[in-house]
Amino acid sequence: METLAPGRRAGTGLLCLALATLALLFAAGHAAALPTKLCKANEASCSKANTWTLAPENFKGTISTMKLVLPGYLTVSCNPGKFASTLAEGAGPLTGEVFKWNFFNCTPEGCGISTPATEGTGFSAEVEATGGGNGTMKVGKAPTLVLTCSAPAITCVYSAASIQLSVQGGGVGVAAISTESQLNKDFFKSSLNCTQTAIYAAKHLIVEPGLPVYVTN
């Protein structure tokens, strides 16, 4: 009977360890790739009967509270407003685009907030389940807000590489999309007295695809 040399035994052990590690990585990747769904019930795995059908402009919220804070200089609040995106199911997160991001009745008087394009913003959207019927929503492709005021007469353009929002599952008055994110000034498009950063804080109550709605797998 052949006796393995110590080097061969060590090599075999390392090979087994490498294979086990690859198996764990594959399992972790497979678990992370579970499709995200919008569900009518707080189910860890949403049943077909409870899965909301995703039609065009299928993930919408109306602004409950919204502020754009220019630290030490100005705070602009807008209410009402709306946030709308179109999402599609895939192998992992729900992905799509932010279709509308509108702000109305802003104060102080003479100030307004908009995106570079009211419709077809060009910003991407990605929604992923995090557990307990809740999730996250990432708005990417440099989401941008444009603040204009007549008194003081300023134009401030703020953006970020992406904005992370939390998605709270639930029913009427509970299901919401919210964030508090720092945005950075575009120096070439902004007035000199605009602050270098601004804080965007908002809460959007979910109205579509319907209520209750939970973010699940």
C-alpha positions as CSV (number, residue, x, y, z in Angstrom):
1,M,0.0,0.0,0.0
2,E,1.3,3.4,-1.0
3,T,1.9,5.9,1.9
4,L,1.3,9.5,0.9
5,A,4.1,11.9,1.6
6,P,3.4,14.8,4.0
7,G,3.5,17.3,1.2
8,R,0.8,15.4,-0.7
9,R,-1.4,15.1,2.4
10,A,-1.1,18.9,2.9
11,G,-1.9,19.6,-0.7
12,T,-5.0,17.4,-0.6
13,G,-6.2,19.3,2.5
14,L,-5.7,22.6,0.9
15,L,-7.6,21.4,-2.2
16,C,-10.5,20.3,0.0
17,L,-10.5,23.7,1.9
18,A,-10.5,25.6,-1.4
19,L,-13.4,23.5,-2.7
20,A,-15.4,24.1,0.5
21,T,-14.8,27.8,0.3
22,L,-16.0,27.9,-3.3
23,A,-19.1,26.0,-2.3
24,L,-19.8,28.5,0.5
25,L,-19.3,31.5,-1.9
26,F,-21.6,29.9,-4.5
27,A,-24.3,29.3,-1.8
28,A,-24.0,32.9,-0.6
29,G,-24.2,34.3,-4.1
30,H,-27.2,32.1,-4.9
31,A,-29.0,33.3,-1.7
32,A,-28.3,37.0,-2.6
33,A,-29.7,36.4,-6.1
34,L,-33.2,35.7,-4.8
35,P,-35.7,37.8,-6.8
36,T,-37.2,40.8,-4.9
37,K,-41.0,41.2,-5.1
38,L,-43.6,43.7,-3.9
39,C,-46.0,41.6,-1.9
40,K,-49.5,42.1,-0.5
41,A,-48.6,40.2,2.7
42,N,-45.5,40.2,4.9
43,E,-44.3,36.8,3.7
44,A,-40.6,35.8,3.7
45,S,-41.3,34.2,0.3
46,C,-44.1,35.9,-1.5
47,S,-46.7,33.6,-2.9
48,K,-47.8,34.1,-6.5
49,A,-51.3,35.1,-5.3
50,N,-50.0,37.9,-3.2
51,T,-47.4,39.3,-5.6
52,W,-48.3,42.7,-6.9
53,T,-48.4,43.0,-10.7
54,L,-45.9,45.5,-11.9
55,A,-47.5,47.7,-14.5
56,P,-45.9,50.9,-16.0
57,E,-45.1,53.6,-13.3
58,N,-45.7,50.9,-10.8
59,F,-43.9,52.2,-7.6
60,K,-45.2,55.6,-6.6
61,G,-45.2,57.7,-3.5
62,T,-46.7,61.1,-2.5
63,I,-44.5,63.4,-0.5
64,S,-45.5,63.5,3.2
65,T,-42.6,65.7,4.3
66,M,-39.6,67.1,2.3
67,K,-36.8,69.5,3.1
68,L,-33.7,70.6,1.3
69,V,-31.4,72.1,3.9
70,L,-28.5,74.4,2.9
71,P,-26.7,74.4,6.3
72,G,-26.5,77.8,7.9
73,Y,-28.1,79.5,4.9
74,L,-31.6,78.3,3.8
75,T,-34.1,75.5,4.2
76,V,-36.7,74.9,1.5
77,S,-39.7,72.7,2.2
78,C,-42.1,71.4,-0.5
79,N,-45.5,69.7,0.0
80,P,-47.1,68.1,-1.8
81,G,-45.1,66.3,-4.4
82,K,-44.7,62.9,-6.0
83,F,-42.1,60.2,-6.7
84,A,-42.7,57.6,-9.4
85,S,-40.6,54.8,-10.8
86,T,-41.0,51.9,-13.1
87,L,-39.6,48.6,-11.9
88,A,-39.3,45.1,-13.4
89,E,-38.6,41.7,-11.7
90,G,-35.4,39.9,-12.4
91,A,-33.1,37.3,-10.8
92,G,-32.2,39.8,-8.0
93,P,-33.4,43.3,-7.0
94,L,-36.3,45.0,-8.8
95,T,-34.6,47.3,-11.3
96,G,-35.9,50.2,-13.5
97,E,-35.9,54.0,-13.6
98,V,-37.2,57.0,-11.7
99,F,-39.8,58.3,-14.1
100,K,-41.0,61.4,-12.1
101,W,-39.7,63.4,-9.2
102,N,-41.9,66.5,-8.7
103,F,-42.1,69.1,-5.9
104,F,-44.9,71.7,-5.5
105,N,-45.9,74.5,-3.1
106,C,-42.4,75.2,-1.9
107,T,-41.6,77.6,0.9
108,P,-40.2,80.2,1.4
109,E,-42.2,81.9,-1.3
110,G,-40.2,82.4,-4.5
111,C,-38.3,79.1,-4.2
112,G,-38.8,76.0,-6.1
113,I,-37.1,72.6,-6.5
114,S,-37.0,70.5,-9.7
115,T,-34.9,67.8,-11.4
116,P,-33.1,68.5,-14.7
117,A,-36.0,66.8,-16.4
118,T,-39.5,66.6,-14.8
119,E,-40.2,63.3,-16.7
120,G,-37.8,60.7,-17.9
121,T,-35.2,61.9,-15.4
122,G,-32.6,59.3,-16.5
123,F,-32.0,58.2,-12.9
124,S,-31.9,54.5,-12.3
125,A,-33.9,52.7,-9.5
126,E,-33.1,49.5,-7.7
127,V,-35.2,48.0,-4.9
128,E,-34.0,45.1,-2.7
129,A,-35.6,43.2,0.2
130,T,-33.8,43.5,3.5
131,G,-36.1,41.4,5.7
132,G,-39.2,41.9,7.7
133,G,-41.2,43.2,4.8
134,N,-38.8,46.2,4.4
135,G,-36.2,47.0,1.8
136,T,-33.9,49.6,0.3
137,M,-34.2,51.7,-2.8
138,K,-31.1,53.0,-4.6
139,V,-31.5,55.9,-7.0
140,G,-28.4,56.0,-9.2
141,K,-27.0,57.7,-12.3
142,A,-26.2,60.9,-10.4
143,P,-29.6,62.0,-9.0
144,T,-29.8,65.8,-9.2
145,L,-31.9,68.5,-7.6
146,V,-32.1,72.1,-8.8
147,L,-33.0,74.8,-6.4
148,T,-34.0,78.3,-7.7
149,C,-35.1,81.2,-5.6
150,S,-36.0,84.8,-6.5
151,A,-35.2,86.3,-3.1
152,P,-32.3,85.7,-2.6
153,A,-31.8,85.3,-6.4
154,I,-29.9,82.0,-6.5
155,T,-29.7,78.8,-8.5
156,C,-28.1,75.8,-6.7
157,V,-27.6,72.5,-8.3
158,Y,-26.9,69.5,-6.0
159,S,-26.3,65.9,-6.9
160,A,-24.8,62.6,-5.6
161,A,-23.5,59.5,-7.3
162,S,-26.5,57.7,-5.8
163,I,-29.1,58.2,-3.1
164,Q,-30.1,55.4,-0.7
165,L,-33.7,55.3,0.5
166,S,-35.3,53.0,3.0
167,V,-38.6,51.3,2.1
168,Q,-41.0,50.6,5.0
169,G,-43.6,47.9,4.3
170,G,-47.1,48.2,5.6
171,G,-50.6,49.7,5.0
172,V,-52.1,53.1,4.7
173,G,-50.0,55.8,6.4
174,V,-47.2,53.3,7.1
175,A,-45.8,52.1,3.8
176,A,-43.2,54.7,2.9
177,I,-40.0,55.6,1.0
178,S,-37.7,57.8,3.0
179,T,-34.2,59.2,3.0
180,E,-31.8,61.7,4.5
181,S,-28.9,62.1,2.1
182,Q,-26.1,64.5,1.6
183,L,-25.8,66.1,-1.9
184,N,-22.8,68.0,-3.3
185,K,-22.9,71.3,-5.1
186,D,-22.1,71.5,-8.8
187,F,-19.8,74.5,-8.7
188,F,-20.1,75.2,-12.5
189,K,-23.9,75.4,-12.5
190,S,-24.5,77.0,-9.0
191,S,-24.5,80.6,-7.6
192,L,-21.4,81.5,-5.6
193,N,-23.3,81.7,-2.3
194,C,-24.9,78.2,-2.5
195,T,-23.5,76.0,0.3
196,Q,-21.0,73.3,-0.7
197,T,-23.4,70.6,0.5
198,A,-27.1,70.2,1.1
199,I,-29.2,67.6,3.0
200,Y,-32.2,66.2,1.2
201,A,-34.7,64.7,3.7
202,A,-38.0,63.3,2.5
203,K,-40.7,60.8,3.2
204,H,-43.0,59.6,0.4
205,L,-46.1,57.6,1.4
206,I,-46.5,54.7,-1.0
207,V,-49.7,54.7,-3.1
208,E,-48.9,52.2,-5.9
209,P,-48.9,49.3,-6.7
210,G,-51.4,49.3,-3.9
211,L,-51.7,48.8,-0.1
212,P,-50.6,47.0,1.9
213,V,-47.3,46.5,0.2
214,Y,-44.1,44.7,1.5
215,V,-40.7,44.2,0.0
216,T,-40.0,40.5,0.1
217,N,-38.4,37.6,-1.9
